[in-house]
Structures are given as C-alpha cells and as structure tokens.
Amino acid sequence: MGKMNWRALACAAAVGLAVAAPASAGTVTFEDVTPNLFGNGESFTSGGFSFKVGGDFGGVDSSAGFFYPAPLGSDGQFYTGLNDSAVTMTAGNGLWSRIHGFDFSFVSPFPLGPTMSPGALVAMGIDSAGAAFTQIWDFGDSDANGDFGFRTIDVSTLGALSGFVKSVTFLACLYDGNGFCVNPASNQAQFSIDNIHAELPEPASLALVIGALGLLGATRRKQSI
C-alpha cells in the first residue's frame, strides 16, 4: 500500500509542477522576418523561436507572393517550404515549448505531376521525455481553379504536439497513387504555415519542469525495485 501511495503522490506532484510552470504565449506570424529565401541548413528567428531549413529551400513570403503564389486567404507573411523541404522549429532560448494551433496550406508546384496528388502536412518531433512522435493533417480541397487556402488546426486535433516538445519539424507529403503519402516526392511536396500559436516556458520555470520529470523518473525506478 505504501508503494502505491508514493506513486500517486509523485505523479500528482509531477503533473502539478508541469501545469503550474509559468509561460509566455504568443503567435508566430513571421511578420518580424524580412521576406527572403533560405537554403538547406540556413536558419532564421521569429517570435522567440528558431527555424532551420532542411532539404532544398524555403522562404518567408507575403500575400504579395514575392517568391511563390500565396495561399488563398493570405493577409500577411508566412513560411513556405518548397521542393520537398522541411523546417525545424525550436525554442530560441533552448527551453521546451507547447503548440496550441496553426494555419497550413498545400502549395502546388507547376504543374503537379500526373502520379501525385495533394497529401498532408506532417509534424515530426521530440517531446520533453525524448520520445519521437508524428502527426499528420490532410491539406483539404482546392477551389475550382485548383488553388489551396489555409486550413486551421487547433489544440483539439494536435495530439502529441500540444504537450511539451523539444523540437518539431514540418514537411509535406503527397499521395503517390498507391495510397501512400510520401516525401521525397520529386520536389513536389510543398506547404505554407502561419499563425503558430505557441507557449514558451519562462527560463525560471525550467527547474520546475525538470523536477516534475525527475519525480516521474523516480516513480518508474521505484516500481522496478
């Protein structure tokens, strides 16, 4: 009975510490970035977060479409990943973060290959416990002209992405005609993302989160004894 009480108390304390940790919330709109193209390995910062491009290239663009046609409904700046590329988002101060929602859209190449069709946005990341996760959301339908607009994802459909994460990588996949959503996709998997609602723990709260995870770890060790 004593062991059961210890486990319950440790878990409750861990959850309480994590929930109570102070944080600052905001929205990454990319309005603080000068429109530009970024190649493989290049980085930029926006809204307190760091973004690193992987693969071919991507860029911060505006509704004016300096580098590529903007998704329908665009009214400001956004990030577009081109030619099967990805972008990895991490907290600029090295802490963990939480995502509460974002807007995303498919960006059609010229033209979309005959064996491919619009697929999904993929988010692959590492949570605060070091475990990998993957979430996928379909791009939805285009209008009569074949153009796509932003789709909004909120916290109710974020899954693992709504918890504490160390990093998250966004990329697109396309359906290949055999029911598989693939990337690489002959440089045709492209996406835009905007209005990332994010929560960033304050530096002083890092010790609280580490303490919470430490209590959970102690509980697991005690169970194995």
TAKARA-V229133 format. One record per residue. SS is DSSP state (h for helix, s for strand, l for the rest). PHI is phi in whole degrees, 0 to 359 (* if undefined). D_LAST is the distance of its C-alpha to the last C-alpha in Angstrom with 1 decimal. Layout:
BEGIN
{{SS PHI D_LAST} {SS PHI D_LAST}}
END
This chain:
BEGIN
{{l * 14.9} {h 298 13.7} {h 295 10.6} {h 296 13.2} {h 296 15.5} {h 298 13.4} {h 299 12.9} {h 297 16.6} {h 294 17.7} {h 295 16.0} {h 295 17.4} {h 297 20.7} {h 295 21.0} {h 297 20.3} {h 297 23.0} {h 298 25.3} {h 296 25.2} {h 295 25.9} {h 292 28.7} {h 281 30.2} {l 300 30.5} {l 296 34.3} {s 210 35.9} {s 248 39.4} {s 249 40.6} {s 197 43.5} {s 232 45.1} {s 278 45.6} {l 251 49.2} {l 66 50.1} {l 289 53.2} {l 269 52.4} {l 243 52.7} {l 292 56.1} {l 311 56.5} {s 195 55.9} {s 262 54.5} {s 232 51.4} {s 270 50.7} {l 306 47.6} {l 89 45.4} {l 276 47.4} {s 230 45.9} {s 209 47.1} {s 241 45.8} {s 202 46.4} {l 59 45.2} {l 86 42.7} {s 243 41.1} {s 257 41.6} {s 236 42.7} {s 239 42.8} {s 277 44.9} {s 232 43.7} {l 102 46.1} {l 284 49.8} {s 198 50.7} {s 209 50.6} {s 192 52.2} {s 269 52.7} {s 231 55.8} {s 231 57.7} {l 298 59.5} {l 287 62.5} {l 66 60.9} {l 297 61.6} {l 251 59.6} {l 200 59.0} {l 304 60.1} {l 283 58.0} {l 300 56.1} {s 302 58.1} {l 84 57.7} {l 292 56.9} {l 227 58.1} {l 193 56.6} {s 268 54.5} {s 200 51.6} {s 256 49.7} {s 236 50.7} {s 263 48.8} {s 244 51.4} {l 56 51.5} {l 67 48.0} {l 280 46.5} {s 228 43.4} {s 222 42.6} {s 254 39.3} {s 253 38.8} {s 225 36.6} {s 293 36.6} {l 298 39.2} {l 261 37.3} {l 82 34.1} {l 272 32.2} {l 277 30.8} {s 223 33.1} {s 228 33.5} {s 255 36.4} {s 245 38.2} {s 156 40.9} {s 191 43.6} {s 250 46.9} {s 211 47.3} {s 209 50.1} {s 282 51.1} {l 239 53.7} {l 285 55.9} {l 285 57.2} {l 244 60.9} {l 269 61.0} {l 287 57.8} {l 304 57.9} {l 294 58.9} {l 265 55.7} {l 244 53.5} {s 219 53.0} {s 307 51.2} {s 248 47.5} {s 206 44.8} {s 271 43.2} {s 243 39.7} {s 240 37.1} {s 243 34.3} {s 209 31.8} {s 237 28.5} {s 277 26.6} {l 292 24.9} {l 268 21.5} {l 89 23.3} {l 272 23.7} {s 276 27.2} {s 216 29.3} {s 221 32.8} {s 235 35.2} {s 225 38.8} {s 226 41.9} {s 297 45.2} {l 289 48.2} {l 90 50.3} {l 261 54.0} {l 265 56.9} {l 276 60.3} {l 297 63.5} {l 268 64.0} {l 83 60.6} {l 266 59.2} {l 251 55.7} {s 242 54.7} {l 293 51.6} {s 247 49.0} {s 259 46.8} {s 249 43.0} {s 251 41.4} {h 297 37.9} {h 291 37.8} {h 240 37.9} {l 280 35.9} {h 63 32.6} {h 298 29.9} {h 293 32.7} {h 278 32.7} {l 271 29.3} {l 293 28.6} {s 231 29.6} {s 275 30.1} {s 199 33.1} {s 216 35.0} {s 248 37.6} {s 259 40.5} {s 204 42.7} {s 249 44.9} {s 230 45.0} {s 239 48.0} {s 284 48.4} {l 261 49.8} {l 94 51.7} {l 248 49.1} {l 88 46.8} {l 257 44.5} {s 263 44.2} {s 238 44.4} {l 205 44.5} {l 295 46.4} {l 218 49.3} {l 55 52.4} {l 63 52.2} {l 248 52.7} {l 276 49.4} {l 221 50.1} {s 207 49.0} {s 238 49.6} {s 220 47.1} {s 203 48.0} {s 49 47.0} {s 279 43.3} {s 279 42.0} {s 231 39.1} {s 242 37.0} {s 242 36.2} {s 300 33.8} {l 291 35.6} {h 308 34.5} {h 292 33.4} {h 273 31.0} {h 301 28.9} {h 297 26.8} {h 294 26.0} {h 293 24.9} {h 298 22.7} {h 297 21.2} {h 298 20.6} {h 294 18.8} {h 297 16.8} {h 295 15.6} {h 296 14.7} {h 295 12.8} {h 297 10.9} {h 297 10.2} {h 297 9.1} {h 295 6.6} {h 294 5.3} {h 295 5.6} {h 276 3.8} {l 280 0.0}}
END
